[in-house]
Amino acid sequence: MTLHDTPLSPAGADRTFQVDLRGLVDLLSHHLYSSPRVYLRELLQNAVDALTARHGLEPGAPADAFGIRLYADGSVVRVEDDGVGLTEDDVHTFLATIGRSSKRAERIAEQRADFIGQFGIGLLSCFLVADEIHVLSRSARTPDAPVVEWRGRGDGSYTVRTLPSSAHPRPGTTVTLTPRVDAGEWTRPAQVHALARHFGSLLRHPVTFDDGTGGPGASVNPEPAPWARTYPTPGARSRALAAYGEETFGFTPLDTIELDLPAVGLKGIACVLPEAVPAGRRHGHRVHVKGMLLSEQAEEILPEWAFFVRCVVDAESLRPTASRESLYEDDTLVAVRDALAERLRAWIARTAASDPDLLGRFLQAHHLAVKSLAVHDDEILRMLLPWLPFETTEGHATLDEFARTHRTVLVTSSVEEFRQVAAIASAAGLGVVNGGYTYDRELVHRLPEIRPEVSVADLDPATLTAHLDPVDRETELAAAAYLALARDALAVFDCDVALRTFQPASAPALLLDSREARHERTRSQLAREQQGGLWGDILGHLRQEAPRAQLILNQLNPLVRTAVGIDEPELARTSAEALYGQAAMLSRRPLRPAESSLINRSFLDLLAHALRKDS
């Protein structure tokens, strides 16, 4: 019966939704599940839950007394379990009802809290590969329980009937699918076996697979999880866990960290990546729930800063989402994430205290992750800040090494500022750290917390200029006319010009201009142009107070000594513009359009002057 066929009801009477099962299956296929392959996971999951209930009914039975058997020969896929089985009422409750809000359903959910999932919507995933689902089940709760047969079809219809006990001699359930032609990719024997190993390799119940060729069934999970096995020595255990990590993730771990949270029944390992990964790139982790693989891309199990590890864990109490392909964000997951973060912090602390060689290799690959953690974790900050590498005027060095020779550490606010001053600051004996990278400036400023004898300050143009040697008075007077022309030529860039001596002598000029100063001048200029009148004059005065760039000419450079002696005004202006352009390019910051135009114009003017002179 469809919604349009429903008889008319009295006004105000309650009506019942009619479910288009084909539409629901299409919804599952395209929006709930990531792939049709999940049908086998759902069948395994239902079988595991049935075994869990059977063990609850018979707690004295050995752990391997009941199992799961898979069969696939290309024409059918069959999953048989020795679980608790279903009565006819159970069939109507679990297999033929989608969604419940009644008090009885809530009680059922509470009773099934130890299970991975629920019957019903999970079984519907089988319609992704088959048009009919055939279920035979015999309940273990009643000694002479009849066999119940349920046949569900993709059009939404189903039949239920009881059969004699000979139809299913032992308690348990058998689900049989006849695959559609277009589902062969997911139902071939080799693929079914591969999917069973993929989803069920850590299941605690024995699972076997038979491909119908007559050979012995192959075990899907022949061994327990590697962390659940016993080993003769700690070294053997460590090697086995590393080998499992390599097999799982495809890389040899730098180290493996055992994870054990008894409160939620979580066990597993974290494999430390041997190479650096891009900042912010988070790897997915393999998460099993009660042995069943839930997700290979569960980012939410660890905090964002922990992108230097990949984990494989098995947990009892984590809650899957409706698709059972990711984790539900609840208080339990938050607590687990915090607890695993503590395990990673403890590993870093233990490594720092006992294995400096491993710590060095770890920091070389993952210093950015550790810097991210140190910003928010005072313990990690105190422990590792002196050993973290930074870019300095003495090359890449740890702060501990750098602080031995520089009791005053200067830090730049941007990468371009560091590149502007690095060579000259180094020649002047200044210790400067590049603070332009993520976290670096903030961390360097916290160095005095660890090394009280060291002071840290931001580098500003005045600090650097104060360490450049002034020229003698006669040289300054001789260059006065040139400097005046240069200041006039560069006024459009709010740039002052000064003459100093500094090393290296090969550097003709140094442009000191911070990003913040440029932004402030640009903002003031725009405001002045938009306001005009009295307010424009006031803002113009404020603009004059904004930080100005400084072009420092090096008297030790032969080109500069020649330039300051030019007595032809236009050529002097052009040479000053060329020196500014060259210093701007050496700073490696983005050039403004006016600066690009100035560089082109000054080059052509100097070329024209040289050609006229030669002719």
Backbone torsions as a table, in degrees:
resi	resn	phi	psi	omega
1	MET	NA	132.6	177.6
2	THR	-100.9	173.1	-178.7
3	LEU	-61.7	-34.8	-177.8
4	HIS	-74.4	-19.8	180.0
5	ASP	-88.7	-5.4	-176.4
6	THR	-64.7	129.8	178.6
7	PRO	-59.8	149.6	178.3
8	LEU	-63.6	138.5	179.9
9	SER	-110.1	157.0	176.6
10	PRO	-58.3	152.2	179.9
11	ALA	-56.3	134.3	177.9
12	GLY	82.3	-3.2	-178.9
13	ALA	-74.9	148.5	176.4
14	ASP	-67.8	146.0	176.2
15	ARG	-123.6	164.3	-178.3
16	THR	-114.6	133.8	176.1
17	PHE	-62.1	140.5	172.7
18	GLN	-101.7	129.4	-175.0
19	VAL	-99.3	123.6	171.3
20	ASP	-87.6	100.8	-173.1
21	LEU	-64.4	-36.5	177.8
22	ARG	-61.3	-40.9	177.2
23	GLY	-65.6	-36.8	179.0
24	LEU	-67.2	-40.9	178.2
25	VAL	-63.7	-40.0	177.0
26	ASP	-62.9	-38.3	176.8
27	LEU	-63.1	-44.3	177.6
28	LEU	-59.9	-43.6	-174.7
29	SER	-64.4	-40.7	-171.4
30	HIS	-99.5	-17.3	-172.3
31	HIS	-129.2	-27.5	-177.4
32	LEU	-96.3	-49.3	-177.8
33	TYR	-101.2	146.7	-177.1
34	SER	-79.1	-21.2	-174.8
35	SER	-162.8	151.5	175.6
36	PRO	-60.1	-18.5	-177.2
37	ARG	-60.9	-18.3	-176.5
38	VAL	-68.0	-10.6	180.0
39	TYR	-58.4	-38.8	-178.2
40	LEU	-70.9	-36.7	176.2
41	ARG	-60.6	-42.3	-178.9
42	GLU	-65.4	-39.0	178.5
43	LEU	-66.7	-42.7	176.7
44	LEU	-62.7	-39.5	-178.1
45	GLN	-64.0	-45.0	177.6
46	ASN	-62.8	-38.3	179.6
47	ALA	-65.9	-42.4	178.5
48	VAL	-62.8	-41.9	178.9
49	ASP	-63.3	-38.4	177.9
50	ALA	-65.5	-38.2	176.9
51	LEU	-67.2	-38.3	177.0
52	THR	-59.5	-43.4	178.4
53	ALA	-66.6	-36.1	179.6
54	ARG	-65.6	-41.4	177.7
55	HIS	-66.5	-32.0	175.0
56	GLY	-66.9	-32.3	178.6
57	LEU	-76.6	-33.1	-178.7
58	GLU	-127.9	72.3	-173.5
59	PRO	-63.1	-19.9	-178.8
60	GLY	-83.8	-7.5	-177.2
61	ALA	-70.5	142.1	177.0
62	PRO	-57.9	154.2	-176.4
63	ALA	-61.4	-31.4	-177.6
64	ASP	-100.2	16.1	-178.8
65	ALA	-69.4	-30.0	-177.7
66	PHE	-120.6	144.6	-177.2
67	GLY	-147.5	-170.5	-179.0
68	ILE	-127.5	136.1	179.2
69	ARG	-124.4	128.8	177.9
70	LEU	-108.3	145.0	177.6
71	TYR	-140.2	133.8	175.6
72	ALA	-152.9	122.0	179.8
73	ASP	-122.6	12.2	-178.5
74	GLY	99.4	-25.3	179.5
75	SER	-104.6	-28.8	177.0
76	VAL	-139.9	158.4	169.0
77	VAL	-123.6	128.7	-175.9
78	ARG	-132.1	136.9	175.9
79	VAL	-125.5	119.3	-176.9
80	GLU	-120.4	134.8	178.7
81	ASP	-131.1	160.8	177.1
82	ASP	-101.4	33.9	-174.9
83	GLY	-77.9	-164.1	-172.5
84	VAL	-70.3	-21.4	179.1
85	GLY	76.7	175.7	-175.4
86	LEU	-127.5	140.5	168.2
87	THR	-87.8	174.7	179.2
88	GLU	-64.0	-37.7	176.5
89	ASP	-63.2	-40.6	178.3
90	ASP	-60.3	-41.3	-179.6
91	VAL	-58.5	-46.6	179.8
92	HIS	-66.4	-34.3	-177.6
93	THR	-73.4	-46.9	-169.8
94	PHE	-96.7	-32.7	-173.1
95	LEU	-97.6	-23.9	-172.4
96	ALA	-115.0	7.7	-179.9
97	THR	-124.5	127.0	-179.3
98	ILE	-111.0	110.2	177.2
99	GLY	83.6	133.1	179.1
100	ARG	-143.0	150.4	174.2
101	SER	-132.6	6.4	-175.4
102	SER	-78.3	164.0	177.6
103	LYS	-62.5	-34.7	-179.2
104	ARG	-65.4	-40.5	179.0
105	ALA	-64.1	-37.5	178.5
106	GLU	-64.9	-37.5	178.0
107	ARG	-66.7	-37.9	177.3
108	ILE	-61.6	-44.3	-179.9
109	ALA	-60.5	-40.6	179.4
110	GLU	-64.8	-40.3	179.8
111	GLN	-65.4	-28.6	-176.7
112	ARG	-97.2	19.0	-176.2
113	ALA	-62.8	-25.1	-179.9
114	ASP	-84.8	1.4	-176.5
115	PHE	-97.8	164.0	-179.3
116	ILE	-73.5	-46.4	-174.4
117	GLY	-143.2	-153.1	-179.1
118	GLN	-133.3	150.5	171.2
119	PHE	-69.3	175.7	175.5
120	GLY	97.3	-99.9	-174.3
121	ILE	-64.9	-30.9	176.2
122	GLY	-64.9	-42.3	179.5
123	LEU	-64.0	-29.1	179.0
124	LEU	-61.4	-23.1	179.0
125	SER	-61.2	-21.8	178.2
126	CYS	-64.2	-24.6	177.1
127	PHE	-69.4	-6.6	174.6
128	LEU	-71.5	-22.2	-178.2
129	VAL	-124.5	-8.9	-177.0
130	ALA	-141.9	155.4	177.8
131	ASP	-93.2	-13.3	-179.4
132	GLU	-142.0	140.9	176.0
133	ILE	-116.6	125.8	-180.0
134	HIS	-112.2	124.0	-178.2
135	VAL	-123.1	127.3	169.2
136	LEU	-115.9	130.3	-176.7
137	SER	-146.4	143.1	177.0
138	ARG	-131.8	126.2	-175.0
139	SER	-75.4	139.9	175.6
140	ALA	-89.2	-3.9	-177.2
141	ARG	-77.5	-24.6	-179.6
142	THR	-122.0	127.9	-174.9
143	PRO	-55.9	-43.7	-176.8
144	ASP	-106.8	36.2	-177.4
145	ALA	-62.7	139.3	177.2
146	PRO	-73.1	162.4	175.1
147	VAL	-85.0	132.8	179.3
148	VAL	-108.3	129.3	177.1
149	GLU	-109.1	130.5	177.1
150	TRP	-126.9	129.1	175.7
151	ARG	-122.1	116.9	177.7
152	GLY	-110.5	138.9	-177.8
153	ARG	-119.8	154.0	-175.7
154	GLY	-63.9	-14.8	178.1
155	ASP	-83.7	1.1	177.3
156	GLY	99.4	-4.2	-180.0
157	SER	-94.2	156.7	176.2
158	TYR	-153.4	158.3	175.9
159	THR	-128.4	149.1	177.1
160	VAL	-133.0	134.3	174.8
161	ARG	-150.0	159.9	177.3
162	THR	-100.9	146.8	-177.9
163	LEU	-128.5	162.4	177.7
164	PRO	-66.3	161.7	-175.4
165	SER	-62.7	-23.8	-179.8
166	SER	-65.6	-19.7	179.5
167	ALA	-69.8	-21.6	176.6
168	HIS	-154.4	85.0	-168.3
169	PRO	-58.1	-33.8	-175.9
170	ARG	-109.2	153.2	174.4
171	PRO	-59.8	148.4	179.3
172	GLY	137.9	-169.1	-174.8
173	THR	-138.5	140.8	174.4
174	THR	-124.9	124.4	177.4
175	VAL	-111.6	127.0	-178.3
176	THR	-122.3	132.4	177.4
177	LEU	-119.1	139.2	169.4
178	THR	-105.7	105.3	-170.7
179	PRO	-65.3	147.7	170.1
180	ARG	-71.9	160.8	-179.0
181	VAL	-61.1	-38.0	-176.6
182	ASP	-77.9	0.4	-178.3
183	ALA	-105.3	11.7	-177.2
184	GLY	-58.5	-30.2	-179.6
185	GLU	-58.9	-30.3	-174.0
186	TRP	-105.4	-5.1	-172.9
187	THR	-122.9	3.4	173.8
188	ARG	-64.3	148.8	-176.7
189	PRO	-53.1	-47.0	-178.4
190	ALA	-62.7	-37.5	-179.3
191	GLN	-71.1	-40.5	177.7
192	VAL	-60.9	-43.5	177.9
193	HIS	-61.7	-44.8	179.8
194	ALA	-63.2	-42.2	178.9
195	LEU	-64.9	-38.3	179.4
196	ALA	-63.4	-42.5	177.9
197	ARG	-67.5	-38.2	-178.9
198	HIS	-61.7	-48.7	-175.8
199	PHE	-85.2	-30.4	-167.3
200	GLY	-118.1	17.0	-175.7
201	SER	-65.0	-22.5	-178.8
202	LEU	-106.6	9.4	178.9
203	LEU	-63.2	145.9	-175.9
204	ARG	-85.5	-13.4	178.9
205	HIS	-97.9	146.0	-180.0
206	PRO	-65.6	132.9	179.3
207	VAL	-127.9	126.8	178.9
208	THR	-121.5	158.7	-179.1
209	PHE	-130.7	136.7	179.3
210	ASP	-126.5	125.3	-179.5
211	ASP	-95.7	8.7	175.1
212	GLY	81.7	6.3	-178.9
213	THR	-88.0	-3.3	178.6
214	GLY	96.0	-8.2	179.5
215	GLY	-78.6	172.5	178.4
216	PRO	-67.0	147.9	179.2
217	GLY	-65.7	142.5	179.7
218	ALA	-92.4	138.8	178.0
219	SER	-76.3	132.5	178.1
220	VAL	-81.8	-33.0	-177.8
221	ASN	-133.5	70.6	-173.5
222	PRO	-66.9	-24.5	-177.7
223	GLU	-128.1	152.2	174.3
224	PRO	-69.5	171.9	177.8
225	ALA	-55.9	146.4	-175.1
226	PRO	-59.8	-30.8	179.6
227	TRP	-77.5	-10.7	179.3
228	ALA	-96.3	-1.1	-179.2
229	ARG	-92.7	164.4	175.4
230	THR	-103.4	147.6	-177.4
231	TYR	-132.1	153.0	-176.9
232	PRO	-67.6	-31.9	-177.7
233	THR	-140.6	159.4	174.1
234	PRO	-59.5	-35.9	178.7
235	GLY	-63.8	-40.4	178.1
236	ALA	-64.4	-38.8	178.0
237	ARG	-64.1	-45.3	-179.4
238	SER	-60.5	-42.9	179.8
239	ARG	-66.4	-38.6	180.0
240	ALA	-65.9	-42.0	179.0
241	LEU	-65.6	-40.1	178.2
242	ALA	-64.4	-40.2	178.5
243	ALA	-64.2	-39.2	177.5
244	TYR	-65.1	-41.3	177.3
245	GLY	-62.1	-41.0	179.3
246	GLU	-65.5	-41.6	178.4
247	GLU	-64.5	-37.5	-176.4
248	THR	-75.8	-43.7	-170.9
249	PHE	-107.7	-13.6	176.7
250	GLY	84.4	15.6	174.7
251	PHE	-140.8	154.6	176.6
252	THR	-83.3	115.2	-175.2
253	PRO	-64.0	143.6	171.3
254	LEU	-63.6	-33.7	174.3
255	ASP	-166.3	160.7	175.5
256	THR	-118.4	140.1	-177.5
257	ILE	-117.2	119.9	178.1
258	GLU	-74.9	137.8	-179.4
259	LEU	-117.3	129.0	-177.5
260	ASP	-148.6	111.0	177.5
261	LEU	-123.0	88.9	-175.5
262	PRO	-57.8	-31.3	-175.6
263	ALA	-60.1	-31.3	179.9
264	VAL	-116.0	10.9	179.1
265	GLY	63.8	37.2	-177.6
266	LEU	-103.0	131.9	173.4
267	LYS	-138.4	154.4	178.1
268	GLY	163.1	-164.5	-179.9
269	ILE	-137.5	152.6	169.5
270	ALA	-114.0	127.2	-179.1
271	CYS	-102.6	121.5	-179.2
272	VAL	-78.2	123.9	-178.8
273	LEU	-65.4	139.0	-178.0
274	PRO	-80.2	-11.8	-178.3
275	GLU	-130.7	158.5	-179.8
276	ALA	-69.0	151.9	174.9
277	VAL	-121.2	153.8	179.9
278	PRO	-56.6	145.4	180.0
279	ALA	-57.6	133.1	176.7
280	GLY	82.9	-8.7	179.0
281	ARG	-79.9	117.1	-176.0
282	ARG	-104.0	130.8	177.3
283	HIS	-85.8	148.6	173.8
284	GLY	-79.0	154.5	-178.6
285	HIS	-120.1	149.2	179.2
286	ARG	-86.1	118.6	-178.4
287	VAL	-119.9	123.7	173.8
288	HIS	-106.9	145.1	173.8
289	VAL	-119.9	115.9	-176.3
290	LYS	54.6	37.2	176.7
291	GLY	92.0	-21.4	-178.7
292	MET	-86.3	130.2	178.6
293	LEU	-64.3	123.8	178.4
294	LEU	-95.8	-47.6	-175.5
295	SER	-156.1	146.5	171.5
296	GLU	-99.6	-5.5	-175.4
297	GLN	-129.0	43.0	-177.8
298	ALA	-84.5	88.2	179.9
299	GLU	-69.3	-27.2	-169.0
300	GLU	-76.1	-4.3	-176.6
301	ILE	-75.9	-21.2	-179.2
302	LEU	-127.9	156.9	177.1
303	PRO	-69.2	164.3	-174.8
304	GLU	-61.7	-33.5	-175.1
305	TRP	-72.5	-11.9	-174.7
306	ALA	-90.5	40.6	-178.0
307	PHE	-81.4	9.9	177.8
308	PHE	-94.9	3.3	178.2
309	VAL	-131.2	157.7	166.9
310	ARG	-125.5	136.4	-172.5
311	CYS	-115.1	150.2	164.0
312	VAL	-130.2	121.5	-175.6
313	VAL	-134.6	156.6	172.9
314	ASP	-127.5	128.8	-175.0
315	ALA	-131.3	155.1	178.2
316	GLU	-94.8	-35.6	-166.2
317	SER	-111.6	7.1	176.2
318	LEU	-76.8	147.0	-172.9
319	ARG	-105.1	119.8	178.2
320	PRO	-74.7	158.4	171.6
321	THR	-76.3	-179.0	-177.4
322	ALA	-59.2	-37.4	-179.5
323	SER	-78.8	-11.3	-176.6
324	ARG	54.5	37.0	177.0
325	GLU	-122.5	2.8	175.2
326	SER	-155.7	178.1	-175.1
327	LEU	-100.6	142.0	177.6
328	TYR	-79.0	129.6	-177.8
329	GLU	-78.7	99.3	178.3
330	ASP	-135.5	-175.3	-177.1
331	ASP	-62.0	-33.9	179.5
332	THR	-64.7	-44.8	179.7
333	LEU	-64.0	-39.7	177.6
334	VAL	-60.8	-44.4	180.0
335	ALA	-65.0	-39.7	178.0
336	VAL	-64.5	-43.8	179.7
337	ARG	-60.8	-43.1	179.1
338	ASP	-65.3	-40.8	-178.4
339	ALA	-67.7	-40.0	177.8
340	LEU	-67.1	-35.7	175.8
341	ALA	-60.5	-39.4	177.6
342	GLU	-64.4	-36.5	178.1
343	ARG	-64.0	-39.4	179.5
344	LEU	-68.9	-40.8	176.1
345	ARG	-60.5	-42.4	-179.4
346	ALA	-63.3	-37.3	178.2
347	TRP	-64.9	-42.6	178.3
348	ILE	-60.8	-45.1	-179.8
349	ALA	-63.1	-43.6	-179.1
350	ARG	-65.5	-40.2	179.0
351	THR	-66.1	-41.6	179.4
352	ALA	-62.6	-33.3	-176.2
353	ALA	-84.5	-27.6	-169.1
354	SER	-123.6	-15.7	-174.8
355	ASP	-140.7	77.9	-177.6
356	PRO	-61.9	-30.9	179.0
357	ASP	-65.6	-46.5	177.8
358	LEU	-64.3	-40.0	178.6
359	LEU	-60.2	-43.3	179.6
360	GLY	-61.3	-43.6	179.4
361	ARG	-67.4	-36.2	178.5
362	PHE	-65.7	-47.7	-178.7
363	LEU	-67.4	-33.9	177.8
364	GLN	-60.6	-37.6	-178.6
365	ALA	-87.3	-35.0	-167.0
366	HIS	-127.4	31.8	-178.5
367	HIS	-61.6	-30.9	-179.8
368	LEU	-66.2	-40.7	177.7
369	ALA	-63.3	-41.9	-179.3
370	VAL	-67.8	-37.3	176.5
371	LYS	-62.1	-41.6	177.6
372	SER	-59.6	-40.8	179.6
373	LEU	-71.3	-40.6	-176.1
374	ALA	-64.1	-29.6	178.9
375	VAL	-58.9	-34.4	-174.4
376	HIS	-110.6	-2.5	-174.5
377	ASP	-127.1	105.4	-175.8
378	ASP	-63.9	-33.2	-179.4
379	GLU	-66.2	-46.1	177.5
380	ILE	-65.5	-37.2	177.9
381	LEU	-58.2	-51.7	-178.5
382	ARG	-63.2	-34.5	-174.4
383	MET	-78.2	-40.7	-167.8
384	LEU	-116.7	-13.5	-176.5
385	LEU	-54.8	-44.4	-179.2
386	PRO	-62.3	-19.1	-174.4
387	TRP	-102.4	-2.8	-178.4
388	LEU	-79.1	138.9	-179.3
389	PRO	-80.9	141.6	176.2
390	PHE	-134.7	157.9	174.5
391	GLU	-85.4	123.9	-175.6
392	THR	-132.9	176.0	176.4
393	THR	-70.7	-4.4	174.5
394	GLU	-113.0	25.7	-177.6
395	GLY	86.5	-169.0	177.3
396	HIS	-74.9	124.7	-176.3
397	ALA	-150.3	157.9	172.9
398	THR	-78.6	157.1	178.9
399	LEU	-64.8	-29.5	178.4
400	ASP	-64.7	-45.2	177.6
401	GLU	-64.1	-43.5	-175.3
402	PHE	-66.7	-38.8	-177.1
403	ALA	-71.0	-16.5	177.9
404	ARG	-67.9	-30.4	-178.0
405	THR	-108.0	-9.6	-178.5
406	HIS	-134.6	102.2	178.3
407	ARG	-75.1	-21.5	172.0
408	THR	-112.8	117.5	-178.7
409	VAL	-106.4	124.3	176.6
410	LEU	-100.8	142.1	-177.4
411	VAL	-129.9	134.0	179.2
412	THR	-85.3	161.4	-179.7
413	SER	-94.7	-9.7	-178.5
414	SER	-150.4	160.7	177.9
415	VAL	-65.2	-42.0	-178.1
416	GLU	-64.6	-35.9	177.7
417	GLU	-64.9	-40.4	178.2
418	PHE	-62.9	-43.1	-178.8
419	ARG	-66.1	-30.7	178.2
420	GLN	-64.5	-40.2	-166.8
421	VAL	-109.0	-7.9	-168.6
422	ALA	-56.6	-53.9	-174.7
423	ALA	-63.9	-42.7	-176.8
424	ILE	-72.4	-39.8	178.3
425	ALA	-64.0	-39.5	178.9
426	SER	-63.4	-43.3	178.7
427	ALA	-64.6	-30.2	-179.8
428	ALA	-84.2	-1.6	178.6
429	GLY	83.6	13.5	179.3
430	LEU	-86.2	141.7	176.4
431	GLY	-98.5	107.4	-175.1
432	VAL	-120.5	135.5	177.4
433	VAL	-111.8	137.8	177.2
434	ASN	-73.2	109.8	179.5
435	GLY	-99.2	14.4	-175.1
436	GLY	-82.8	-14.7	-179.5
437	TYR	-84.6	160.3	-177.8
438	THR	-53.8	129.5	176.5
439	TYR	76.2	-20.3	-166.9
440	ASP	-64.6	-47.0	-176.3
441	ARG	-62.3	-42.5	-179.9
442	GLU	-64.5	-39.1	-179.0
443	LEU	-71.4	-41.1	-180.0
444	VAL	-61.5	-38.1	179.4
445	HIS	-65.7	-16.5	178.8
446	ARG	-94.7	2.6	179.8
447	LEU	-57.2	-40.0	179.2
448	PRO	-59.4	-21.4	175.6
449	GLU	-65.0	-28.5	-178.4
450	ILE	-99.8	-36.8	179.8
451	ARG	-122.8	85.8	-175.4
452	PRO	-59.9	-23.5	-179.1
453	GLU	-75.8	-7.4	-178.2
454	VAL	-103.9	137.4	173.5
455	SER	-109.7	148.1	-178.5
456	VAL	-126.9	135.5	178.5
457	ALA	-143.1	151.9	174.1
458	ASP	-70.4	140.2	176.6
459	LEU	-80.5	128.1	173.6
460	ASP	-125.9	162.4	-177.1
461	PRO	-54.9	-36.9	-177.7
462	ALA	-64.0	-37.2	179.5
463	THR	-63.1	-45.7	-179.0
464	LEU	-69.0	-43.6	-179.3
465	THR	-59.5	-35.3	-179.2
466	ALA	-65.8	-21.6	-179.9
467	HIS	-95.7	3.0	176.0
468	LEU	-94.8	137.2	-175.2
469	ASP	-74.6	131.7	176.3
470	PRO	-72.8	156.1	175.4
471	VAL	-83.3	163.6	179.1
472	ASP	-71.5	164.8	-172.7
473	ARG	-62.1	-40.1	-178.3
474	GLU	-63.2	-43.2	179.0
475	THR	-63.9	-39.8	179.0
476	GLU	-62.5	-43.7	179.7
477	LEU	-66.3	-38.7	-179.3
478	ALA	-66.1	-29.8	-177.8
479	ALA	-94.3	0.6	-173.3
480	ALA	-58.6	-45.7	-177.9
481	ALA	-62.2	-42.7	179.6
482	TYR	-64.6	-44.3	-178.9
483	LEU	-62.1	-36.6	178.1
484	ALA	-64.5	-44.9	177.8
485	LEU	-63.3	-39.7	179.9
486	ALA	-64.5	-42.0	178.6
487	ARG	-63.6	-39.9	179.0
488	ASP	-64.5	-42.6	-178.9
489	ALA	-65.6	-32.6	-175.2
490	LEU	-101.7	7.6	179.8
491	ALA	-60.2	-32.1	-179.2
492	VAL	-61.2	-23.1	179.1
493	PHE	-100.5	12.4	-177.9
494	ASP	52.4	48.1	-174.4
495	CYS	-120.4	126.3	173.3
496	ASP	-89.4	161.9	-178.3
497	VAL	-130.4	134.3	178.9
498	ALA	-139.5	158.1	-179.7
499	LEU	-114.9	125.7	-179.5
500	ARG	-141.3	175.2	171.0
501	THR	-119.8	134.5	179.5
502	PHE	-159.1	161.1	175.8
503	GLN	-99.1	149.3	0.2
504	PRO	-79.0	149.6	-179.2
505	ALA	-66.3	-19.4	179.7
506	SER	-71.1	-15.5	179.1
507	ALA	-86.5	112.8	-178.1
508	PRO	-73.5	-30.6	-174.5
509	ALA	-155.0	156.1	177.4
510	LEU	-129.2	125.4	178.6
511	LEU	-102.0	116.3	178.1
512	LEU	-104.2	111.1	-176.6
513	ASP	-159.5	108.2	-177.9
514	SER	-79.9	157.6	178.4
515	ARG	-61.9	-39.8	-179.5
516	GLU	-63.9	-40.0	179.5
517	ALA	-64.8	-41.0	179.0
518	ARG	-63.9	-42.5	179.3
519	HIS	-62.8	-42.0	-179.2
520	GLU	-63.4	-42.8	179.4
521	ARG	-66.0	-39.3	178.7
522	THR	-65.0	-42.6	179.3
523	ARG	-62.8	-44.6	-179.9
524	SER	-63.3	-40.3	179.6
525	GLN	-62.5	-44.6	-179.6
526	LEU	-64.9	-42.8	179.5
527	ALA	-63.1	-40.0	-179.3
528	ARG	-65.4	-41.7	-179.6
529	GLU	-67.5	-33.7	-177.3
530	GLN	-79.2	-31.2	-174.8
531	GLN	-83.6	-53.7	-177.0
532	GLY	65.7	179.9	175.9
533	GLY	58.2	-144.8	-177.4
534	LEU	-61.8	-45.8	-179.7
535	TRP	-62.8	-35.4	177.4
536	GLY	-62.8	-40.5	178.6
537	ASP	-65.2	-40.8	179.5
538	ILE	-64.5	-45.3	179.6
539	LEU	-66.8	-32.3	176.3
540	GLY	-62.8	-39.4	177.1
541	HIS	-65.2	-41.6	178.6
542	LEU	-64.1	-35.3	179.2
543	ARG	-62.2	-35.7	178.9
544	GLN	-66.4	-24.4	179.4
545	GLU	-84.8	-9.9	-179.6
546	ALA	-67.0	151.5	-180.0
547	PRO	-56.4	133.5	-179.7
548	ARG	-102.8	152.1	173.1
549	ALA	-71.8	159.4	177.1
550	GLN	-130.3	125.9	171.7
551	LEU	-101.6	110.4	-178.6
552	ILE	-97.8	113.4	178.7
553	LEU	-86.9	140.6	-175.2
554	ASN	-98.2	108.0	-178.4
555	GLN	-63.2	-20.9	179.1
556	LEU	-75.8	-15.4	-177.6
557	ASN	-84.0	129.3	-178.2
558	PRO	-58.3	-38.1	-179.7
559	LEU	-63.1	-41.9	179.7
560	VAL	-66.6	-41.1	178.5
561	ARG	-60.6	-35.2	176.7
562	THR	-71.2	-41.5	-175.8
563	ALA	-64.2	-43.8	-175.9
564	VAL	-68.0	-13.5	177.7
565	GLY	-93.1	1.6	180.0
566	ILE	-68.1	130.0	179.8
567	ASP	-107.0	1.2	177.2
568	GLU	-92.7	113.8	-171.5
569	PRO	-54.9	-47.7	-176.2
570	GLU	-65.7	-39.9	178.4
571	LEU	-67.5	-37.0	177.1
572	ALA	-61.9	-44.7	178.4
573	ARG	-61.5	-44.0	-178.6
574	THR	-63.2	-42.2	179.7
575	SER	-64.1	-38.8	177.8
576	ALA	-63.5	-41.5	177.5
577	GLU	-63.2	-39.6	179.7
578	ALA	-66.0	-41.6	177.9
579	LEU	-63.8	-38.8	177.1
580	TYR	-63.9	-46.7	-179.1
581	GLY	-61.0	-42.3	-180.0
582	GLN	-65.2	-40.2	178.2
583	ALA	-66.6	-36.9	178.6
584	ALA	-65.2	-40.6	179.2
585	MET	-67.9	-38.3	179.1
586	LEU	-65.6	-24.2	178.6
587	SER	-71.3	-17.4	177.5
588	ARG	64.1	17.9	174.4
589	ARG	-89.8	160.1	178.0
590	PRO	-60.8	133.5	179.4
591	LEU	-83.9	139.8	173.5
592	ARG	-76.1	156.2	-179.3
593	PRO	-54.2	-40.4	-178.9
594	ALA	-65.1	-33.8	179.0
595	GLU	-71.1	-40.4	177.2
596	SER	-62.0	-42.0	178.2
597	SER	-63.2	-41.3	179.6
598	LEU	-63.2	-41.5	-179.4
599	ILE	-63.0	-44.4	179.3
600	ASN	-64.1	-44.3	-177.2
601	ARG	-66.2	-44.4	-178.1
602	SER	-65.9	-37.2	177.7
603	PHE	-62.7	-45.8	-179.1
604	LEU	-66.5	-38.2	179.5
605	ASP	-65.4	-42.3	178.2
606	LEU	-66.3	-36.9	177.6
607	LEU	-65.1	-43.3	178.7
608	ALA	-63.0	-40.8	179.0
609	HIS	-63.4	-41.8	179.6
610	ALA	-64.8	-38.7	-179.9
611	LEU	-68.7	-39.0	178.6
612	ARG	-65.0	-38.4	-178.5
613	LYS	-66.7	-39.5	-179.1
614	ASP	-69.5	-32.6	-179.8
615	SER	-79.5	NA	NA
